[in-house]
Amino acid sequence: MDRLKIIESEELNLLERIIRSLAPEEELKRLWDDYQRCQYAKYVYAIRCAKEHRDSLIEKFILDKEGRYLEIGCGPGVLFEPIAKIIQPKELHAIDYSLEMRRGAEKEAKKLEKIYRTKFFIYDGDLSKSETWHVLWQDDYFDGVISNMFLNYVAGGWEPIIQQEARILKPGGIIYGGPLIDGKFYKKALRHALPEFIRQPIESFRGLKFRKKISKISKRSQELEAKAPVKEELIKYLKELGFTEIETTETYWGLGMTFRARLKPF
């Protein structure tokens, strides 16, 4: 490696350390931006276990043509079309604090509004901060709230997120979720997935490069007190907040799950 490249590398490492020390939340946001720039969804969902997890969540969707729905941590809008096609809500509000993710979501929403009856609204906001929820949404506002791969990454832990979801849901409203439920997922999953990678087409191998990126995101999130919910604790907490009709499915070899629950009517 020539001297110039070494200097550039050292400067980049120094810049990264400065960003992390000054604003860890901003550094995490930057990592999510970088993840989207790589068009992760194109490759990750070529991996069977990731696709099965997403499909497990989609299978729980229930038709609600007059509903107003919210997707939190929407990313580039991977779930927009299944939501518009199956739930068919009148409105779908979606939020993500990553600029690159929102750009992808806005592009997807613009395309889908030409095909489906659902009207899309895209927000910028950090949902780890309670004021974001209160500024944007009043009590009993949504008929359903959806999240996938969000609860285990949010700074400050997943419990405040479930609390806010319960607050903004109308009585009888539905919550859908698809979190990882093992904090050491990225260490354990590769052992399970290796035979699949060997059998699957080249897209699966391309997906491997994203493992390091998302592992880094997971590590940074945990430094900000993010944590994966334990299945039993999540179910217990949902019940305490008044949710009933709780349905769950384990995914990722028991390291993840999808669920649907209904907030008890008055």
HELIX and SHEET records of a PDB file:
HELIX    1   1 ARG A    3  LEU A   22  1                                  20    
HELIX    2   2 PRO A   24  ARG A   37  1                                  14    
HELIX    3   3 TYR A   40  VAL A   44  1                                   5    
HELIX    4   4 ARG A   48  ILE A   58  1                                  11    
HELIX    5   5 PHE A   80  PRO A   82  1                                   3    
HELIX    6   6 ILE A   83  ILE A   87  3                                   5    
HELIX    7   7 LEU A   99  LEU A  112  1                                  14    
HELIX    8   8 SER A  130  LEU A  136  1                                   7    
HELIX    9   9 GLU A  159  ILE A  168  1                                  10    
HELIX   10  10 PHE A  185  ARG A  199  1                                  15    
HELIX   11  11 ILE A  202  GLU A  223  1                                  22    
HELIX   12  12 LYS A  231  GLU A  240  1                                  10    
HELIX   13  13 TYR A  252  GLY A  254  5                                   3    
SHEET    1   A 7 LYS A 119  TYR A 123  0                                        
SHEET    2   A 7 GLU A  91  ILE A  95  1                                        
SHEET    3   A 7 ARG A  68  ILE A  72  1                                        
SHEET    4   A 7 PHE A 142  ASN A 148  1                                        
SHEET    5   A 7 LEU A 169  GLY A 178  1                                        
SHEET    6   A 7 GLY A 256  LEU A 263 -1                                        
SHEET    7   A 7 PHE A 243  THR A 251 -1                                        
END                                                                             
